[in-house]
Amino acid sequence: MSKFTHLIKLSVGTEDVSGLERWQKSGAAKTADGLPCHVTRMWPKRQDEVLNGGSIYWVIKGLIQCRQKIVRLDEVLGGDGISRCAIVLVPEMVRVAPTQKRPFQGWRYLAPSDAPVDLGAKREEEPELPAALSAALAEIGIM
């Protein structure tokens, strides 16, 4: 199997997965072809690995809660004339087993072996637990 890696990123200001979905659907972070994206200053040096099957795992309220498959990396020019990287994503979010993650700045690489497992389709249809309850359950190893 080909080598790949994931990215992990804090979703600052987001209360839950539904909030992240709403924000992306609002058009605040979309490419010209309508796909959601996240714009960042740094370009992944391991872009070939990221584009070879990687996802971005979103940390919401201290828990890794979902992921989105990475489609491509686009160069975008900011209003200040500085080139940035738009991480272009599929619109669908896959909920994952809530996993605690301490705060960090920017994004980080996430090895596939360290990535939380996807929740089954049946579990994805369940309502989200409140963030505090999910964190408590993750802390004691139940989730």
Stockholm file with secondary structure:
# STOCKHOLM 1.0

chainA/1-143         MSKFTHLIKLSVGTEDVSGLERWQKSGAAKTADGLPCHVTRMWPKRQDEVLNGGSIYWVIKGLIQCRQKIVRLDEVLGGDGISRCAIVLVPEMVRVAPTQKRPFQGWRYLAPSDAPVDLGAKREEEPELPAALSAALAEIGIM
#=GR chainA/1-143 SS CCCCCEEEEECTTCCSHHHHHHHHHTTTTBCTTSCBEEEESSCCTTHHHHTTTCEEEEEETTEEEEEEEEEEEEEEECTTSCEEEEEEECSCCEEEEEEECCCCSSEEEECGGGSCCBCCHHHHTSCCCCHHHHHHHHHTTCC
#=GC SS_cons         CCCCCEEEEECTTCCSHHHHHHHHHTTTTBCTTSCBEEEESSCCTTHHHHTTTCEEEEEETTEEEEEEEEEEEEEEECTTSCEEEEEEECSCCEEEEEEECCCCSSEEEECGGGSCCBCCHHHHTSCCCCHHHHHHHHHTTCC
//
